[in-house]
Amino acid sequence: MYAYLKGEITHRSPASIVLEVSGIGYQVHIPLSTFTAIQGQDRTTIYTHLIVKEDAHTLFGFATQTEKYMFVQLISVTGVGATTAQLILSSMTVDEVRASIIAEQAHVLQRVKGIGAKTAKQIILDLKSKLTKEAPDGPSLLPSPEDGVVREEALSALLSLGFNRIAVQKALNAVLRDNPGVSKVEDLIKLALKALAV
């Protein structure tokens, strides 16, 4: 229904933004990669996908068409919902997701919360042939780490993704202890997601 939205970012968090278009504020759920891509921008274009359920119409948005395409492919898999697909794209880059599927590395997909062996194998079964036909896009970015404000934003984002508060706090404490140099919210979240998946 909505191919993309172009407007002013009036609110942002690592898990969602509010984009004002012609006086209307649209709440758009985003993966961590999109949050990183729109840093420093007041206005942006977000490629969107609308999920319609009986009790809600939910917009998911992406900085690139490639991310949107991967999201749509992931939610086409039996057992993978929109929130799980968002979590996969928050934990891994598009290139990493594609590479793990093509190489049939189910264990890599299983590092994402909520992805068990059965779901990981189903993702590979359903998507390998489609993704093998495409050329890889480019290099993936690795995380790199900071303080109270960053920790609070990371905590808020992880809670909004459905994680338990106590588990999140333990994971953040462990990540900050092992990576004292973390200065970006998105890096802290990525590292915490990996810790939570252990």
N, C-alpha and C positions, 0 to 999 in steps of 0.2 A: 504493500500500500504506500509506504513512504520509502523512497529510494535513498534520499539523503535529506539532512537539515543543515541550513547555513544560517548562522546567527551569532549572537553574543553569549558568551559563557557567563552566567550570573552566579553560579555556584559550582564548585568542583570538589570531589573527593576521589580517592583512588578507585572507588567502586562505581561512582555515578557522577553525572553532571546535570545541571539544568541549563538548557540552551533556549534563549529567548529568540523567537522568530515571529516577526510582525506582531509584537505585543503579547504573544502566548509563550509561556514557559513550558518546555517539554522536559520531563525527567527522563534521562537516558542512562541505562546501565552500561558500563564500559569495562573492558578488561584492563589490567595494569599497563599493558603495552600502549593502549590508547591514552591513558592518563599521562604516561611519559611523553608521548608524541605531542600533546597539546600544552605542555608546560610553557609558560611565558606568553601564551596566546590569549587575547581577549575575545577575538572572533575566530570561528573555525567552521569547517564543513565536516559533518559526521555522517558516515554511511550507515544507514539504519536498517534494522529488521524488526518487524512487529510480531510479537507473540500474542495470540488471542486465546484467552480461556474464558470459561463461564463467568468467573469472578474478577477478571482483570485483563486489561490490554497493556502489555509491557513492551517498551521500546529498548532494544539493545543497539548500541552504536559503536562504530569502529573508525579509526583514523584512516584506514586504507581499505580499498576494495578487496585486497588479498585477505585481510583479517576477517572481513565480513563473509567472504566466500568460505573460509575454513570453518567459521562458526556455523554457517548454514549446513555444511557437510557434516559437521559433528552432531548437530541436533537431528540429522536424518537417520542417525544410528539408533537402533532399538536400545533403550535403557540409558540414553544420554539426553538429559533435559537441558534447557537454556542455561540454568545456573551452573550446571556441571561443565558445559561448554565454555562458559565465561571463566570458570575456575581453571580449566585447562589452558586457556589463552592468557590467563594471569600468571600461571606457573611456568609456561613454556612459550617460546617464540613460535611463530607460524612455521619457520624453517625446522625447528626442533620437533614440532608435532608431525610435520610431513616426513621428516627423516626417520622418526621412530616407527611410523606406520609402514613406510616403504621397506624398511629394514626388518620389519616384524619384531620390533623390540618392545614386547608387551610390558616388560619389567619397568621400562622408562615411563610409560603411560600410567602404570600403577603407583608411581610416586605421587600422583595427584590425589588429593583427598576425595574419597567416594568412588574411585576407579579401582575395581577389583579385577581379578584375573579374567573372569568371564566377560566383563565389559570391555577390557583392553583388547581381548581377542576378537570381540564383535566389531570394535572400531577398525581393527586391522582388516578383518574379513570384508567389511562393507566398503572401506575407503581405499585400500591399497591399489586396486586396479585403476581407480579414477585419478589418484594422485601420482601414480607412476607415469602417466601420460604427460604430466606437466613438468616444466623445467623449474628447478629450485630458484628462489628469488634472490638470495644473498646471504651475507653473514649474519649470525645472531649475536645479540649483545649479552655480555655477561655482567652479573651484578657487581657493584663495588661499595658503602654504609653511613649515623649521628645521635641526637639528644632527646629531651623531654617532648618537645612539640612533634618531632618526627615519630617518636614511639607512640604518642597518643593517636596520631593520624593513622599509623599502621594498625594499632589496636582497633580503632573504629572501623577501618576497612575490612579487617579479618572477621570481626563480629558480624558485619553486614553480609558477609558471605556464608554465615551460618556456623562458624566455629564456636566452641565453648570458651567462655571468657578465661577460665582458669588455665585451660590448655594453651590458649593464645598467649597469656602473660608468661607462662613458663617458657614457651618457645621464644618469645621476644627477649626474655632475660638471657636465655642460652645463646641466642644469636648475637646479642650485643656484647656478651662476655667474650665470645670467640672471635667477634669481628668489631673491635672497638672503634674502627675508623668509619663505620657506616654513616653516611650523611644524607642519603636520599630515601624518601618514604618508599618509593617503588622497589629499591634494592633491599630494604629491610623486610618488606612484605614477601618478596621472592624467597629470601633466605628463610623467613619464618614458615612459609608454605612448605618448603622442603623439610624443615624440622618437624612440622606437624604431620607430615606424611610418613615419617619413620615409625 
